[in-house]
Amino acid sequence: MALVTAERELGRRLQLVQGIHWLYGAQGDAYAALLRGYGSDPSPAYERARAAGPLWRSKLGVRVCTGYAPARRLLAARTADGPAAQPQSALAWDEGLPDAGELPGADRVREPAARAAERALAGLRGEVDLVASVAARVPVEVLADVHGLNGADRVRLAEACAGAAGALDAALAPPAYDDAVRLLDAVGALRDLLGDEAARAAVVGVRAARELIAGALHALLAAPEAAAAAVREDPALLVTETLRHDPPVKLHTFSLAEEVEAAGERVAAGEQVAVLLAAANRDPEAFTTPDRFVPDRYAAAGVPEPLVPAPHGVAVEAFARGQAEAVVAAVAGVGGLAAAGGLPTAAGGVLTAAGGAVRLGRSPVTWGLERVPARVAG
């Protein structure tokens, strides 16, 4: 009986949150429209959010930040601790997990990521999806190597990571009931495999790394000449510009533990804040030609660094960046990039785009890349 009651309560909560997002989104609230999340392109909602100002209050009671400077100030502030102090979650997948749990840094993941990328690329021929074949695969293999998992446990880890892939978005955009149950079961499997302390970091880190790798691969195919020039100079330039132009975490919510002054306003301790990284990292007051993908902008001094949050308290940048740089180097072959038409891979093929990328719907935190179609010839 208790289980049935809990299931009904979960279903009611998911429906209630979804209904509130629909209502306020229909009334013109840009933040609620983003959470409602229907449509493959949230850019119009980001533009409406930016038009409302660098810092404004949503009808959902959240202070929404779209400007680079105030976002940087808010992200640097102390956040409130404890479940009661955190913003309401549509699906509290990390309830009961300890706050501790760190991801390995860039130096620990580059080598296993390079090996995983080489394995993934070696078998690619014909029409492929770079998300499923590379971006979703590499972070799981890196995590398995870091934790020393082999055999059946590696398979279980891959299945659990796939099942938990929607966790970041589900915290703000309520999934269907069956999807929610599968996600919670996947998080439970990760707790069994890795322990409670590492499970939270695994859920967040694998998804962030997947999105950064997918974004970098998409950039390589979408603008091969500009991307090739940047990679020849330094693969990190391409990854840094991906963090700005297509951040793996596009929306970050938290509660403040201290009063903060930002954009000329005072944000009180305890207030809920939503930083729209996808808008702040394209703030025209911070970046020239913000909507263009220009990786060599970071070859010059004085360019602001992209803002990268710590979703659910997990610092993801080093873990994701180290893997993305290793994958870019493996895919592009660093010194042998084509000037136009395609990218020679380290495995001897030539990689070209095979249609437009497809993004997930109802994914306000990641606006994740679902597919990056490509063709491998040779």
QUIDALIN-V792180 format. One line per field, one symbol per residue. ss: DSSP state (H for helix, E for strand, L for the rest). phi: phi as a letter, one per 30 degrees, with the letter a starting at -180 (. if undefined). burial: 1 if it has 24 or more other C-alpha atoms within 12 Angstrom, else 0. A space follows every 10 residues. Layout:
BEGIN
ss: ???
phi: ???
burial: ???
END
This chain:
BEGIN
ss: LHHHHHHHHH HHHHHHHHHH HHHHHHLLLH HHHHHHLLLL LLHHHHHHHH HLLLEEELLL LLEEELLHHH HHHHHHLLEL LLHHHLLLLL LLLLLLLLLL LLLLLHHHHH HHHHHHHHHH HHLLLEEEEH HHHHHHHHHH HHHHHHLLLL LHHHHHHHHH HHHLLLHHHH LLLLLLHHHH HHHHHHHHHH HHHHLHHHHH HHHHHHHHHH HHHHHHHHHH HHLHHHHHHH HHHLHHHHHH HHHHHLLLLL EEEEEELLLE EELLEEELLL LEEEEEHHHH LLLLLLLLLL LLLLHHHHHL LLLLLLLLLL HHHLLLHHHH HHHHHHHHHH HHLHHHLLLL LLEELLLLLE EEELLLLEEL LLLLLLLLEE ELEEEEEL
phi: .ddddddddd dddddddddd dddddddjdd ddddddidjd bdeedddddd ddkdabcddd icdccbcddd ddddddddcd cjedddeecd bddcdidddd kccddeddcd dddddddddd ddcdbidbcd dddbdddddd ddddddcidb hddddddddd dddcdddddd dcceddeddd dddddddddd dddcjedcde ddedddddde dddddddede ddbddddddd dddaeddddd ddeddbddcc bbcacdcbdb cbhibccdej ddbbcdddcd dbdddcbdhd dddbdddddc didddedbdc dhicdcdddd dedddddedd ddihdcddda jlbdcddjcb cbdbkddccd dhbddchddd bbdbbccj
burial: 0000000001 1011001101 1100100011 1111111100 0110111111 0011111101 0111111111 1111101011 0000011111 1111001000 1111010011 1111111101 1001000111 1111111111 1111111000 0001011111 1111111111 1111100011 1111011111 1011010111 1111111111 1111111111 1111111111 1101111111 1111111111 1111111001 0100001011 1111111111 1110011001 0011111100 0001111111 1111111111 1111111111 1111011100 0111111011 1111001011 1111111111 11111100
END
